Structures are given as C-alpha cells and as structure tokens.
Amino acid sequence: MNETVRLLKSHRTYRDFDSSFEISDEEVQTIIECAKQAPSWMNGQNYSIIEIEKELKEKIIEALPEQKQIASCSRFFIFVADLYRMSLACELNQTEFNPQDDIENLLITTLDLGLSAQNALVAAESLGYGTCFLGSVRLIAEKLIEWLQLPPYTFPIVGLCIGKPSVDMNIKPRLPMSTLFFKNQYNTKELKKDLLDYQSTMIEFAEARETLPWTEKFSRFYQKVYAPNNINLMQKQIILK
C-alpha cells in the first residue's frame, strides 16, 4: 500500500487536541497551498478560506459551546462559498452579474469548496495532525456573515479544526461497498439489509458519542430542518435568488 492510500484509509476525526501545541505558519502556508490546488469548475475557485484567530475564536466558541474542539485545536478555518469574485469579474468586463441558474451555481460553489477543504484536511493529516470538519458553523451563519465581514454572494459552509490530537481515535467503519459502489446502474436490491448490517457494525463499534442506531439517527435528523434560518439568509446573500 503506498503512503497516500495508507493516509486516506487511516482517516479518523479528532475532537480532543493539545491546546498548548502550535502549528507553524509555514505549515499553515503549505496546507492552504494544497487547498488552492484542488480541482475547480472552469478554474473559478469559488471559495475563500478564513483563518480564525484568538478574539474571534472566542466569540465562535461562545456561540457554539458544544464544539469544544474549536477551543483546543491549534488552527481553525472557515471555508466560505464565494461568488463575490465572479461579480467583480463581471464589473471588470462591464457586464451585470446575474447568474441564470441559481441551483447550479450553488452546486458549483459548494463542490469547489468541498474539494478544497478535503485537500486541506489531507495535507494537514500528511503532516501528522488531527482534523475535524464542523458543519455546525452553519447554525451561526448570520453571526459569521457579520463577524467575518462577508460580502454579497458569499456564505460560510464548513469549519476545519487542525491540531495535535490528545486522545487517540479508532478508525470508524464505513458503509459496505455494496451500498455505495455500483457498476452501470444503481442497485437497490439488498440495500435495506445491507444498511441494517452496517447498523449492527456501528453498534459493535460502540463510539461513545453515537447514542442512537445508525438508521434511527438519520430518520430523526430528516424530520426537521437543520438550520431553518439559512434559506432566507442565503437568499439575502444572493447565493440563491
């Protein structure tokens, strides 16, 4: 197994970091350079990365008190979906910025962002650090828009904690191949059975933070809207009209 494959297959999320440890500016530069090199639709690079430092970090910790990894990690970044630069490109060419397909543009920006964020995560892990993505930043999107002074056509999507782990974590089992890898067509034949088998695997894995069986956890999640204010907020930011 080559080193890249070994690294990817050994990924696990860390939520406990050594708060006294500092990642160097040089290593941060390397991580961001790797993030920038991710594939991007038409080379639009429709994302921005904002590092969060002490004073602002404390505000975010207060707003998201359950996310204790923000406090202990060495570096914390927020990845922002960004079409603002596209609006400037239109200005420079004396045309109106008027995206004709809002859903497609939302997909383009979030895909560009996701690829970049994953590159950053892999780069950090290759340097020996632990990582944790935080979708919960979207729960305080309105505050982040103000605190980060985000311009129109932008929206905070995910946070990334990077640091030196203080507690080891086991590699979490993933869904079996039969549930997500197909040839030529989607196969639903044994899917419910395979999901229940996976649920049994996760129960046996017994991660402390997992208090519900896998299928029940998601059946509950999809009974409600995760961040109900964000639809109107995204319309206000003009990611969607």
GROMACS elastic network, one bead per residue, 0.5 to 0.9 nm:
[ bonds ]
;  ai    aj funct       b0    kb
    1     4     6  0.83421   500
    1     5     6  0.64014   500
    1     6     6  0.62350   500
    2     5     6  0.55259   500
    2     6     6  0.61701   500
    2     7     6  0.86929   500
    3     6     6  0.50259   500
    3     7     6  0.60790   500
    3     8     6  0.86695   500
    4     7     6  0.51224   500
    4     8     6  0.62615   500
    4     9     6  0.86308   500
    4   126     6  0.84284   500
    5     8     6  0.51682   500
    5     9     6  0.60642   500
    5    10     6  0.85046   500
    6     9     6  0.52574   500
    6    10     6  0.61112   500
    6    11     6  0.89164   500
    7    10     6  0.52503   500
    7    11     6  0.66003   500
    7   122     6  0.79414   500
    7   125     6  0.75711   500
    7   126     6  0.69662   500
    8    11     6  0.56227   500
    8   122     6  0.74478   500
    8   125     6  0.89743   500
    9    12     6  0.88691   500
    9   171     6  0.86752   500
   10   171     6  0.64902   500
   11   122     6  0.86696   500
   11   125     6  0.80359   500
   11   130     6  0.88747   500
   11   131     6  0.89573   500
   11   171     6  0.66994   500
   11   172     6  0.85624   500
   12   130     6  0.80169   500
   12   131     6  0.79343   500
   12   132     6  0.85333   500
   12   169     6  0.67625   500
   12   170     6  0.69678   500
   12   171     6  0.52880   500
   12   172     6  0.66622   500
   13   130     6  0.70668   500
   13   131     6  0.58593   500
   13   132     6  0.52494   500
   13   133     6  0.79174   500
   13   169     6  0.73761   500
   13   170     6  0.89729   500
   13   171     6  0.83679   500
   13   172     6  0.86909   500
   14    17     6  0.74843   500
   14    69     6  0.82115   500
   14   130     6  0.57388   500
   14   131     6  0.56965   500
   14   132     6  0.57216   500
   14   161     6  0.88190   500
   14   162     6  0.88403   500
   14   163     6  0.87886   500
   14   165     6  0.64754   500
   14   166     6  0.86909   500
   14   167     6  0.76953   500
   14   168     6  0.76693   500
   14   169     6  0.66909   500
   15    67     6  0.84115   500
   15    68     6  0.75202   500
   15    69     6  0.50222   500
   15    70     6  0.85388   500
   15    72     6  0.85807   500
   15    73     6  0.83869   500
   15   130     6  0.84953   500
   15   131     6  0.78206   500
   15   132     6  0.65204   500
   15   161     6  0.84904   500
   15   165     6  0.77481   500
   15   166     6  0.88014   500
   15   167     6  0.81818   500
   16    19     6  0.88127   500
   16    68     6  0.79485   500
   16    69     6  0.58439   500
   16    72     6  0.68612   500
   16    73     6  0.76597   500
   16   163     6  0.87483   500
   16   164     6  0.84686   500
   16   165     6  0.58414   500
   16   166     6  0.55592   500
   16   167     6  0.58703   500
   16   168     6  0.85914   500
   17    20     6  0.87689   500
   17    21     6  0.83690   500
   17    69     6  0.68313   500
   17    71     6  0.87951   500
   17    72     6  0.52365   500
   17    73     6  0.53159   500
   17    74     6  0.77698   500
   17   130     6  0.79770   500
   17   162     6  0.84461   500
   17   163     6  0.58430   500
   17   164     6  0.53735   500
   17   167     6  0.72450   500
   18    21     6  0.56427   500
   18    22     6  0.88905   500
   18    72     6  0.62577   500
   18    73     6  0.69505   500
   18    74     6  0.78647   500
   18   163     6  0.71432   500
   18   164     6  0.55982   500
   18   165     6  0.60436   500
   18   166     6  0.51829   500
   18   167     6  0.88207   500
   19    22     6  0.79603   500
   19    71     6  0.75431   500
   19    73     6  0.59971   500
   19    74     6  0.65128   500
   19   163     6  0.81424   500
   19   164     6  0.81725   500
   19   166     6  0.87421   500
   20    72     6  0.81348   500
   20    74     6  0.79669   500
   21    73     6  0.83062   500
   21    74     6  0.63514   500
   21   163     6  0.74248   500
   21   164     6  0.66394   500
   22    73     6  0.87256   500
   22    74     6  0.53651   500
   22    75     6  0.79348   500
   22   163     6  0.76967   500
   22   164     6  0.83661   500
   23    26     6  0.83854   500
   23    27     6  0.66933   500
   23    28     6  0.71530   500
   23    74     6  0.60842   500
   23    75     6  0.70916   500
   23   129     6  0.89533   500
   23   162     6  0.84823   500
   23   163     6  0.71093   500
   23   164     6  0.84208   500
   24    27     6  0.53269   500
   24    28     6  0.64484   500
   24    29     6  0.87317   500
   25    29     6  0.61385   500
   25    30     6  0.86758   500
   26    29     6  0.50596   500
   26    30     6  0.63766   500
   26    31     6  0.87970   500
   27    31     6  0.62235   500
   27    32     6  0.86773   500
   27   124     6  0.82673   500
   27   127     6  0.80791   500
   28    31     6  0.50295   500
   28    32     6  0.62009   500
   28    33     6  0.85013   500
   28    75     6  0.83697   500
   28   124     6  0.83983   500
   29    32     6  0.52442   500
   29    33     6  0.60721   500
   29    34     6  0.86325   500
   30    33     6  0.50837   500
   30    34     6  0.62535   500
   30    35     6  0.86610   500
   30   120     6  0.89336   500
   30   123     6  0.77643   500
   30   124     6  0.87121   500
   31    34     6  0.51904   500
   31    35     6  0.62710   500
   31    36     6  0.87754   500
   31   119     6  0.79699   500
   31   120     6  0.53029   500
   31   121     6  0.79439   500
   31   122     6  0.85886   500
   31   123     6  0.54815   500
   31   124     6  0.60898   500
   32    36     6  0.61381   500
   32    37     6  0.86848   500
   32    49     6  0.82672   500
   32   116     6  0.88407   500
   32   119     6  0.86495   500
   32   120     6  0.63152   500
   32   123     6  0.86517   500
   33    36     6  0.51261   500
   33    37     6  0.64773   500
   33   120     6  0.83338   500
   34    37     6  0.52122   500
   34    38     6  0.70083   500
   34   116     6  0.79543   500
   34   119     6  0.59668   500
   34   120     6  0.60737   500
   34   122     6  0.87977   500
   34   123     6  0.65299   500
   35    38     6  0.56965   500
   35   115     6  0.79035   500
   35   117     6  0.62592   500
   35   118     6  0.74960   500
   35   121     6  0.83624   500
   35   123     6  0.80169   500
   36    39     6  0.85378   500
   36    45     6  0.79173   500
   36   116     6  0.62944   500
   36   119     6  0.81639   500
   36   120     6  0.84807   500
   37    40     6  0.85804   500
   37   116     6  0.74535   500
   37   119     6  0.79205   500
   38    45     6  0.86370   500
   38   112     6  0.78333   500
   38   113     6  0.89947   500
   38   115     6  0.58608   500
   38   116     6  0.50871   500
   38   117     6  0.85868   500
   38   118     6  0.84765   500
   38   119     6  0.63044   500
   38   120     6  0.89916   500
   39    43     6  0.75440   500
   39    45     6  0.83031   500
   39   112     6  0.71312   500
   39   115     6  0.67505   500
   39   116     6  0.76042   500
   40    44     6  0.62014   500
   40    45     6  0.54742   500
   40    46     6  0.77748   500
   40   108     6  0.85018   500
   40   111     6  0.80227   500
   40   112     6  0.52466   500
   40   113     6  0.85910   500
   40   115     6  0.78487   500
   40   116     6  0.84154   500
   41    44     6  0.58058   500
   41    45     6  0.71165   500
   41    46     6  0.82828   500
   41   108     6  0.66936   500
   41   109     6  0.85308   500
   41   111     6  0.83902   500
   41   112     6  0.67671   500
   42    45     6  0.81345   500
   43    46     6  0.84763   500
   44    47     6  0.87703   500
   44    83     6  0.89803   500
   44    85     6  0.89465   500
   44    86     6  0.80314   500
   44   109     6  0.88410   500
   44   112     6  0.83381   500
   45    48     6  0.82837   500
   45    82     6  0.83318   500
   45   109     6  0.79429   500
   45   112     6  0.62264   500
   45   113     6  0.78650   500
   45   116     6  0.87385   500
   46    80     6  0.86020   500
   46    81     6  0.62152   500
   46    83     6  0.58202   500
   46    84     6  0.84800   500
   46    85     6  0.78548   500
   46    86     6  0.81620   500
   46   108     6  0.75577   500
   46   109     6  0.50657   500
   46   110     6  0.79881   500
   46   111     6  0.88065   500
   46   112     6  0.59921   500
   46   113     6  0.68086   500
   47    79     6  0.68212   500
   47    80     6  0.53709   500
   47    83     6  0.75082   500
   47   109     6  0.65204   500
   47   110     6  0.78788   500
   47   112     6  0.66746   500
   47   113     6  0.52644   500
   47   116     6  0.81676   500
   47   154     6  0.82868   500
   48    78     6  0.83371   500
   48    79     6  0.58958   500
   48    80     6  0.50615   500
   48    81     6  0.66270   500
   48    82     6  0.61796   500
   48   113     6  0.78831   500
   48   154     6  0.88100   500
   49    77     6  0.65607   500
   49    78     6  0.58254   500
   49    80     6  0.61709   500
   49   117     6  0.87723   500
   50    76     6  0.85718   500
   50    77     6  0.54857   500
   50    78     6  0.52444   500
   50    79     6  0.64986   500
   50    80     6  0.76943   500
   50   148     6  0.81274   500
   51    75     6  0.74021   500
   51    76     6  0.58968   500
   51    78     6  0.64579   500
   51    79     6  0.88808   500
   52    55     6  0.84152   500
   52    56     6  0.62542   500
   52    57     6  0.56839   500
   52    75     6  0.75314   500
   52    76     6  0.55528   500
   52    77     6  0.57381   500
   52    78     6  0.73384   500
   53    56     6  0.58791   500
   53    57     6  0.55273   500
   53    58     6  0.85120   500
   53    75     6  0.79222   500
   53    76     6  0.75673   500
   53    77     6  0.89923   500
   54    58     6  0.62240   500
   54    59     6  0.88911   500
   55    58     6  0.53392   500
   55    59     6  0.67598   500
   56    59     6  0.50863   500
   56    60     6  0.64232   500
   56    61     6  0.86869   500
   56   147     6  0.76962   500
   56   148     6  0.88513   500
   57    60     6  0.51605   500
   57    61     6  0.61622   500
   57    62     6  0.86570   500
   57    70     6  0.75395   500
   57    71     6  0.75304   500
   57    76     6  0.79801   500
   58    61     6  0.50084   500
   58    62     6  0.62055   500
   58    63     6  0.86400   500
   58    70     6  0.88880   500
   58    71     6  0.76064   500
   59    62     6  0.51554   500
   59    63     6  0.62775   500
   59    64     6  0.86728   500
   60    64     6  0.59931   500
   60    65     6  0.81876   500
   60    70     6  0.82320   500
   60   137     6  0.85260   500
   60   140     6  0.84633   500
   60   143     6  0.88789   500
   60   144     6  0.83268   500
   61    64     6  0.50634   500
   61    65     6  0.53884   500
   61    66     6  0.82076   500
   61    67     6  0.70582   500
   61    68     6  0.72834   500
   61    70     6  0.65406   500
   61    71     6  0.65676   500
   62    65     6  0.53482   500
   63    66     6  0.89914   500
   63   140     6  0.72153   500
   63   143     6  0.87896   500
   64    67     6  0.57046   500
   64    68     6  0.81842   500
   64    70     6  0.89216   500
   64   136     6  0.78792   500
   64   137     6  0.79083   500
   64   139     6  0.85004   500
   64   140     6  0.79519   500
   65    68     6  0.64624   500
   66    69     6  0.86643   500
   67    70     6  0.60733   500
   67    71     6  0.79800   500
   67   134     6  0.83207   500
   67   136     6  0.83279   500
   68    71     6  0.54934   500
   68    72     6  0.68607   500
   68    73     6  0.88895   500
   69    72     6  0.52204   500
   69    73     6  0.58173   500
   69   132     6  0.80231   500
   69   161     6  0.70699   500
   70    73     6  0.56129   500
   70    74     6  0.85299   500
   70    75     6  0.83728   500
   70    76     6  0.67227   500
   70   160     6  0.87555   500
   70   161     6  0.63414   500
   71    74     6  0.83996   500
   72    75     6  0.89394   500
   72   161     6  0.89645   500
   72   163     6  0.79175   500
   73    76     6  0.68832   500
   73   130     6  0.89966   500
   73   131     6  0.87055   500
   73   161     6  0.58660   500
   73   162     6  0.57027   500
   73   164     6  0.73356   500
   73   165     6  0.84310   500
   74   161     6  0.75831   500
   74   162     6  0.60292   500
   74   164     6  0.74056   500
   75   160     6  0.82198   500
   75   161     6  0.60390   500
   75   162     6  0.52885   500
   75   163     6  0.64711   500
   76   159     6  0.70594   500
   76   160     6  0.56983   500
   76   162     6  0.63809   500
   76   163     6  0.88057   500
   77   158     6  0.84544   500
   77   159     6  0.55402   500
   77   160     6  0.51328   500
   77   161     6  0.66593   500
   77   162     6  0.84776   500
   78   134     6  0.89060   500
   78   137     6  0.81209   500
   78   156     6  0.67894   500
   78   157     6  0.74252   500
   78   158     6  0.58180   500
   78   160     6  0.63174   500
   79   113     6  0.68016   500
   79   114     6  0.85698   500
   79   116     6  0.87180   500
   79   117     6  0.70812   500
   79   155     6  0.87182   500
   79   156     6  0.61328   500
   79   157     6  0.59438   500
   79   158     6  0.54335   500
   79   159     6  0.61185   500
   79   160     6  0.78124   500
   80   109     6  0.89401   500
   80   110     6  0.86593   500
   80   113     6  0.72367   500
   80   150     6  0.88128   500
   80   154     6  0.64489   500
   80   155     6  0.53943   500
   80   157     6  0.55766   500
   80   158     6  0.73384   500
   81   106     6  0.82943   500
   81   109     6  0.54331   500
   81   110     6  0.59998   500
   81   112     6  0.82239   500
   81   113     6  0.62614   500
   81   153     6  0.80997   500
   81   154     6  0.53707   500
   81   155     6  0.51653   500
   81   156     6  0.62377   500
   81   157     6  0.64907   500
   81   239     6  0.86890   500
   82    85     6  0.70383   500
   82    86     6  0.82718   500
   82   109     6  0.65567   500
   82   110     6  0.88174   500
   82   113     6  0.85949   500
   82   152     6  0.87598   500
   82   153     6  0.61326   500
   82   155     6  0.67772   500
   82   156     6  0.88111   500
   82   239     6  0.86271   500
   83    86     6  0.51451   500
   83    87     6  0.66470   500
   83   105     6  0.84830   500
   83   109     6  0.73002   500
   83   152     6  0.81679   500
   83   153     6  0.50406   500
   83   154     6  0.60424   500
   83   239     6  0.76483   500
   84    87     6  0.51112   500
   84    88     6  0.65467   500
   84    89     6  0.87774   500
   84   151     6  0.68922   500
   84   152     6  0.62348   500
   84   154     6  0.63050   500
   85    89     6  0.62014   500
   85    90     6  0.87033   500
   85   153     6  0.86453   500
   86    90     6  0.63402   500
   86    91     6  0.86848   500
   86    97     6  0.74737   500
   86   153     6  0.88677   500
   87    90     6  0.51306   500
   87    91     6  0.63466   500
   87    92     6  0.87632   500
   87    96     6  0.77896   500
   87    97     6  0.51615   500
   87    98     6  0.83753   500
   87   153     6  0.80727   500
   88    92     6  0.61338   500
   88    93     6  0.86005   500
   88    97     6  0.82080   500
   89    92     6  0.51151   500
   89    93     6  0.64152   500
   89    94     6  0.86600   500
   89    95     6  0.86517   500
   89    97     6  0.84559   500
   90    93     6  0.50727   500
   90    94     6  0.60233   500
   90    95     6  0.50040   500
   90    96     6  0.60037   500
   90    97     6  0.56239   500
   91    95     6  0.58320   500
   91    96     6  0.68698   500
   91    97     6  0.75682   500
   92    95     6  0.77565   500
   93    96     6  0.88100   500
   95    98     6  0.88970   500
   99   102     6  0.63340   500
   99   105     6  0.73855   500
  100   104     6  0.89471   500
  100   105     6  0.86486   500
  101   104     6  0.54670   500
  101   105     6  0.62291   500
  101   106     6  0.87141   500
  101   240     6  0.89296   500
  102   105     6  0.51433   500
  102   106     6  0.61626   500
  102   107     6  0.86572   500
  102   238     6  0.89722   500
  102   239     6  0.70229   500
  102   240     6  0.52942   500
  102   241     6  0.68000   500
  103   106     6  0.50564   500
  103   107     6  0.62297   500
  103   108     6  0.86303   500
  103   239     6  0.87593   500
  103   240     6  0.71361   500
  104   108     6  0.60895   500
  104   109     6  0.86700   500
  105   109     6  0.61645   500
  105   110     6  0.85661   500
  105   239     6  0.77557   500
  105   240     6  0.84308   500
  106   109     6  0.53302   500
  106   110     6  0.61800   500
  106   111     6  0.84458   500
  106   239     6  0.65242   500
  106   240     6  0.73393   500
  107   110     6  0.53414   500
  107   111     6  0.59115   500
  107   112     6  0.84734   500
  108   111     6  0.52464   500
  108   112     6  0.61222   500
  108   113     6  0.85216   500
  109   112     6  0.52144   500
  109   113     6  0.60828   500
  109   114     6  0.85640   500
  110   114     6  0.59325   500
  110   115     6  0.85648   500
  110   157     6  0.78064   500
  111   114     6  0.50624   500
  111   115     6  0.62080   500
  111   116     6  0.85563   500
  112   115     6  0.54088   500
  112   116     6  0.62781   500
  112   117     6  0.86812   500
  113   116     6  0.51384   500
  113   117     6  0.60458   500
  113   118     6  0.85710   500
  113   157     6  0.83318   500
  113   158     6  0.89729   500
  114   117     6  0.50792   500
  114   118     6  0.61083   500
  114   119     6  0.85817   500
  114   158     6  0.87215   500
  115   118     6  0.52022   500
  115   119     6  0.62670   500
  115   120     6  0.87584   500
  116   119     6  0.51091   500
  116   120     6  0.63472   500
  116   121     6  0.87618   500
  117   120     6  0.50556   500
  117   121     6  0.62570   500
  117   122     6  0.87430   500
  117   133     6  0.88470   500
  117   158     6  0.84804   500
  117   159     6  0.89600   500
  117   160     6  0.78423   500
  118   122     6  0.61570   500
  118   123     6  0.84806   500
  119   122     6  0.52197   500
  119   123     6  0.60707   500
  119   124     6  0.85669   500
  120   123     6  0.51419   500
  120   124     6  0.61400   500
  120   125     6  0.86357   500
  120   160     6  0.87593   500
  121   124     6  0.51625   500
  121   125     6  0.61962   500
  121   126     6  0.85756   500
  121   130     6  0.86259   500
  121   131     6  0.65057   500
  121   132     6  0.83384   500
  121   133     6  0.85640   500
  121   160     6  0.78212   500
  121   162     6  0.80688   500
  122   125     6  0.50868   500
  122   126     6  0.60367   500
  122   127     6  0.86852   500
  122   131     6  0.89326   500
  123   126     6  0.50702   500
  123   127     6  0.64908   500
  123   128     6  0.89998   500
  124   127     6  0.52106   500
  124   128     6  0.67377   500
  124   129     6  0.55826   500
  124   130     6  0.73069   500
  124   131     6  0.74036   500
  124   162     6  0.70693   500
  124   163     6  0.86593   500
  125   128     6  0.50291   500
  125   130     6  0.59838   500
  125   131     6  0.71032   500
  125   162     6  0.86650   500
  126   129     6  0.72676   500
  128   164     6  0.79025   500
  129   162     6  0.65127   500
  129   163     6  0.55092   500
  129   164     6  0.53040   500
  129   165     6  0.70669   500
  130   161     6  0.81253   500
  130   162     6  0.57627   500
  130   163     6  0.54587   500
  130   164     6  0.58182   500
  130   165     6  0.55978   500
  131   160     6  0.69278   500
  131   161     6  0.54552   500
  131   163     6  0.66312   500
  131   164     6  0.86552   500
  131   165     6  0.84344   500
  132   159     6  0.81435   500
  132   160     6  0.57074   500
  132   161     6  0.50535   500
  132   162     6  0.67788   500
  133   136     6  0.89643   500
  133   158     6  0.67076   500
  133   159     6  0.56023   500
  133   161     6  0.64017   500
  134   137     6  0.62716   500
  134   138     6  0.87203   500
  134   157     6  0.88811   500
  134   158     6  0.55315   500
  134   160     6  0.60834   500
  134   161     6  0.77315   500
  135   138     6  0.60624   500
  135   139     6  0.81062   500
  135   157     6  0.67454   500
  135   159     6  0.64322   500
  135   160     6  0.89569   500
  136   139     6  0.53700   500
  136   140     6  0.76047   500
  136   157     6  0.88021   500
  136   158     6  0.73657   500
  136   159     6  0.78850   500
  136   227     6  0.89918   500
  137   140     6  0.55702   500
  137   141     6  0.63322   500
  137   144     6  0.80672   500
  137   156     6  0.72660   500
  137   157     6  0.69890   500
  137   158     6  0.60470   500
  137   159     6  0.62755   500
  138   142     6  0.83311   500
  138   144     6  0.86022   500
  138   155     6  0.88159   500
  138   156     6  0.65091   500
  138   157     6  0.60102   500
  138   158     6  0.70395   500
  138   159     6  0.89661   500
  138   227     6  0.69292   500
  138   230     6  0.77592   500
  139   142     6  0.82019   500
  139   226     6  0.78448   500
  139   227     6  0.55623   500
  139   228     6  0.87186   500
  139   229     6  0.84701   500
  139   230     6  0.81478   500
  140   143     6  0.54316   500
  140   144     6  0.62599   500
  140   145     6  0.87578   500
  140   227     6  0.86896   500
  141   145     6  0.60887   500
  141   146     6  0.87135   500
  141   155     6  0.74909   500
  141   156     6  0.62029   500
  141   157     6  0.82190   500
  141   229     6  0.88650   500
  141   230     6  0.73825   500
  141   233     6  0.82198   500
  142   145     6  0.52431   500
  142   146     6  0.66387   500
  142   147     6  0.88067   500
  142   229     6  0.85495   500
  142   230     6  0.81085   500
  142   233     6  0.71791   500
  143   146     6  0.52430   500
  143   147     6  0.60510   500
  143   148     6  0.83988   500
  144   148     6  0.55541   500
  144   149     6  0.77626   500
  144   150     6  0.78922   500
  144   155     6  0.88419   500
  144   156     6  0.71706   500
  145   148     6  0.55051   500
  145   149     6  0.57045   500
  145   150     6  0.50201   500
  145   151     6  0.79872   500
  145   154     6  0.84609   500
  145   155     6  0.72333   500
  145   156     6  0.73596   500
  146   149     6  0.50262   500
  146   150     6  0.67135   500
  147   150     6  0.79159   500
  150   153     6  0.85678   500
  150   154     6  0.63941   500
  150   155     6  0.75069   500
  150   156     6  0.86363   500
  151   154     6  0.62232   500
  151   155     6  0.88518   500
  151   237     6  0.80310   500
  152   155     6  0.84373   500
  152   236     6  0.83175   500
  152   237     6  0.51622   500
  152   238     6  0.65970   500
  152   239     6  0.81857   500
  153   234     6  0.85876   500
  153   236     6  0.89298   500
  153   237     6  0.53859   500
  153   238     6  0.52599   500
  153   239     6  0.52047   500
  153   240     6  0.86807   500
  154   234     6  0.84974   500
  154   237     6  0.64530   500
  154   238     6  0.78877   500
  154   239     6  0.67164   500
  155   233     6  0.89564   500
  155   234     6  0.71104   500
  155   237     6  0.71952   500
  155   239     6  0.75281   500
  156   159     6  0.83126   500
  162   165     6  0.88680   500
  165   168     6  0.67515   500
  165   169     6  0.89332   500
  169   172     6  0.85087   500
  170   207     6  0.89258   500
  172   202     6  0.82449   500
  172   205     6  0.76467   500
  172   207     6  0.84990   500
  173   176     6  0.86166   500
  173   198     6  0.84671   500
  173   201     6  0.74921   500
  173   202     6  0.70433   500
  173   205     6  0.77236   500
  174   177     6  0.87457   500
  174   198     6  0.80633   500
  174   202     6  0.88558   500
  175   178     6  0.81645   500
  175   179     6  0.65483   500
  175   180     6  0.74413   500
  175   194     6  0.85284   500
  175   195     6  0.77188   500
  175   198     6  0.62378   500
  176   179     6  0.57452   500
  176   180     6  0.73269   500
  176   181     6  0.86907   500
  176   194     6  0.74778   500
  176   195     6  0.84737   500
  176   197     6  0.89597   500
  176   198     6  0.70990   500
  177   180     6  0.56376   500
  177   181     6  0.54295   500
  177   182     6  0.82790   500
  178   181     6  0.59274   500
  178   182     6  0.71976   500
  178   187     6  0.84398   500
  178   190     6  0.83633   500
  178   191     6  0.77521   500
  178   194     6  0.74636   500
  179   182     6  0.80930   500
  179   187     6  0.81448   500
  179   188     6  0.82725   500
  179   190     6  0.83304   500
  179   191     6  0.60213   500
  179   194     6  0.67001   500
  179   195     6  0.74401   500
  180   186     6  0.85819   500
  180   187     6  0.89002   500
  181   186     6  0.83904   500
  181   187     6  0.89758   500
  182   185     6  0.63102   500
  182   186     6  0.59907   500
  182   187     6  0.67432   500
  183   186     6  0.75174   500
  183   187     6  0.86730   500
  187   190     6  0.78305   500
  187   191     6  0.76389   500
  188   191     6  0.51595   500
  188   192     6  0.80158   500
  189   192     6  0.80721   500
  189   193     6  0.89284   500
  190   193     6  0.54724   500
  190   194     6  0.61288   500
  190   195     6  0.86986   500
  191   194     6  0.50683   500
  191   195     6  0.61120   500
  191   196     6  0.86738   500
  192   195     6  0.51176   500
  192   196     6  0.63187   500
  192   197     6  0.86572   500
  193   196     6  0.51725   500
  193   197     6  0.62109   500
  193   198     6  0.86568   500
  194   198     6  0.61593   500
  194   199     6  0.85321   500
  195   198     6  0.50024   500
  195   199     6  0.61105   500
  195   200     6  0.87027   500
  195   214     6  0.85975   500
  195   215     6  0.76705   500
  196   200     6  0.63265   500
  196   201     6  0.86882   500
  196   214     6  0.85028   500
  196   215     6  0.77343   500
  197   200     6  0.51385   500
  197   201     6  0.64201   500
  197   202     6  0.88449   500
  198   202     6  0.62651   500
  198   203     6  0.86274   500
  198   214     6  0.81256   500
  199   202     6  0.51004   500
  199   203     6  0.62281   500
  199   204     6  0.86550   500
  199   213     6  0.62867   500
  199   214     6  0.53253   500
  199   215     6  0.69124   500
  200   203     6  0.50385   500
  200   204     6  0.62214   500
  200   205     6  0.85429   500
  200   213     6  0.81945   500
  200   214     6  0.86168   500
  201   204     6  0.51239   500
  201   205     6  0.61161   500
  201   206     6  0.87117   500
  202   206     6  0.62896   500
  202   207     6  0.78166   500
  202   210     6  0.87007   500
  202   213     6  0.76979   500
  202   214     6  0.71529   500
  203   206     6  0.50965   500
  203   207     6  0.79594   500
  203   210     6  0.85440   500
  203   212     6  0.87662   500
  203   213     6  0.67722   500
  203   214     6  0.81558   500
  204   207     6  0.86212   500
  206   209     6  0.85497   500
  206   210     6  0.72152   500
  206   211     6  0.88860   500
  207   210     6  0.55587   500
  207   211     6  0.83592   500
  208   211     6  0.70879   500
  210   213     6  0.76051   500
  210   214     6  0.82244   500
  210   217     6  0.86232   500
  211   217     6  0.83582   500
  212   215     6  0.82368   500
  212   216     6  0.62737   500
  212   217     6  0.55213   500
  213   216     6  0.53567   500
  213   217     6  0.60855   500
  213   218     6  0.89154   500
  214   217     6  0.52395   500
  214   218     6  0.66810   500
  214   219     6  0.87660   500
  215   218     6  0.54471   500
  215   219     6  0.60841   500
  215   220     6  0.86485   500
  216   220     6  0.60831   500
  216   221     6  0.84621   500
  217   220     6  0.54364   500
  217   221     6  0.62800   500
  217   222     6  0.89460   500
  218   222     6  0.61476   500
  218   223     6  0.86964   500
  219   222     6  0.54981   500
  219   223     6  0.67431   500
  220   223     6  0.53925   500
  220   224     6  0.76233   500
  221   224     6  0.61551   500
  221   225     6  0.80284   500
  221   226     6  0.77132   500
  222   225     6  0.72077   500
  222   226     6  0.83622   500
  224   228     6  0.87183   500
  225   228     6  0.54372   500
  227   230     6  0.57703   500
  227   231     6  0.82480   500
  228   231     6  0.67035   500
  228   232     6  0.84399   500
  229   232     6  0.59684   500
  229   233     6  0.62073   500
  229   234     6  0.87392   500
  230   234     6  0.57224   500
  230   235     6  0.83047   500
  231   234     6  0.52820   500
  231   235     6  0.63349   500
  231   236     6  0.87028   500
  231   240     6  0.85532   500
  232   235     6  0.50265   500
  232   236     6  0.61726   500
  232   237     6  0.86610   500
  233   237     6  0.62211   500
  233   238     6  0.85057   500
  234   238     6  0.60323   500
  234   239     6  0.55786   500
  234   240     6  0.60624   500
  234   241     6  0.82954   500
  235   239     6  0.61261   500
  235   241     6  0.52896   500
  236   239     6  0.78722   500
  236   240     6  0.80416   500
  236   241     6  0.79130   500
  237   240     6  0.76431   500
  237   241     6  0.87277   500
  238   241     6  0.55204   500
